[in-house]
Each structure stands twice: as structure tokens, then as C-alpha cells.
């Protein structure tokens, strides 16, 4: 993640992962949401940072921080795909947070 953030800064991208804690032992999930044609072809991405590395005790609520990062398409293509367990857990947490947010209204 540190290399992706550094590349975004040196490439002149507008989304540079501001607020990401790169020192902590976190798991990062990269979620692309829109292609960007300039300054180079890239993806606008949402970065979900999990300080607990996706390992939680029963009943413990997930903690997550978000940042935005532009990632060049070549760099994006070189990233490993998420394992099914991580993808399914992230989907579950996001659905739960959406449900909780709707109940609070």
C-alpha cells in the first residue's frame, strides 16, 4: 500500500490515500469505483483499512477506516485478488453497517 500511495503522489493523482495509517499492521481492501482517463489511465478506488486484520473475536464489531486513492491501471492489474473469505466478510460487514445506518434514521 505504501508503494501505491507514493506512486499516486509522484504521478500527480488527486486522490492520494490521505488519512491512511501505513505504519500499522492493517489489511487493506481496494475497491475500484470509477475509471479515470488522466493524467494516466487509472482507477479511482476506495481503500478500506482494517486495523484488526480481519480477525475478530465473536461479538466484536469490525473497525474500518476509509480513504480514496487513484491507482494506475497497470498497478491495479498487478494487485492480488481478494480471497473469497475476505470478500465475503467485507460484503457482510458493509451490508450490516448499511442496515444499522438505516435503522438509526
N, C-alpha and C positions, 0 to 999 in steps of 0.2 A: 504494500500500500504506500509505503514511503516513496518508492520509485515513481509510482503513478502520480502522486501529489507533486513531486519535484518536476516531473515531465509537464504536468499541467501548468505549473508556474513558469517554466522556461519556454513553453510553447506559446504563451500569450493567451491561454484559455481564460475565460471569465469565471468559471466555476473551478475552484482550486482546493476543495476539501476543507474550507475554513471551519475550524472548531473540532476537527478530528484529533483525538489523542493518539498519536503514533507511538508513544512510549509504552503504553500499557499493553499487556498481553491480551489482545482482543481478537475476535473473529469478525471479519468484515464481509458483508454481503453486498455485491454490486448489482444494482437493479437499473438497467438502461430504460429510459423512457422516451427519448426523442433524438433523432439524428441531427447533427449539426454540420453544415457544409463548410464553415470557415472558422478559424484560419486554416485548418486542415480537416478532412473528413473525420468526424468523431461522434461519440455518443454522449449525450447529457445523461448523467447517471445519478441516482440516489444511492448513497452509501449508508448502510445500516451497520453500526458498530456495536457489537455485543461484548461488554467488558467481562462477562462471566463465561465467555467462550462457548455458549450454547449448552453448558452443563449446569443444571439446576436441581436442587433438592425438591422433593414432592411438595407441592403447595407454594413454592417460591415463585414470585412474579418475575417475568423477564424484564431486564433493563436494556434500553436501547437508545442510542444517540444517532441522529441523522445529520448528514452533510451532503452537499452537492459537489460533483466532480465531473469535469469533462475528460473523457478518455479517448485517445486516438483509436480509430477502428483497428489498426494493426495491433496495438497493445491490447485492446479488448479481446481480439480473436485469440491472443496467446494466453489469456486467463483460463485457469481450470474451471470446469463446470462444477456447480454445487452438487454435492452428494444428495441423493434423494431424501435422506433423513433431515439434512439441513433445510432443504427446500420445503419439505412438508412441515417442519417445525415452524419455519418462518411464516408460512401461509396460515397455520393455526394461530400463531400469536397475533398476526395482523388482523385476522377475522375477529378474534376475541377483543382486541383493542377497538375495532370499529363498532362492535356490539356494545361494549362498555361506554364508548363515547356517545352512542345514540341513546342509551338508557339515561345518561346524565342530563339530556335536554329536557 
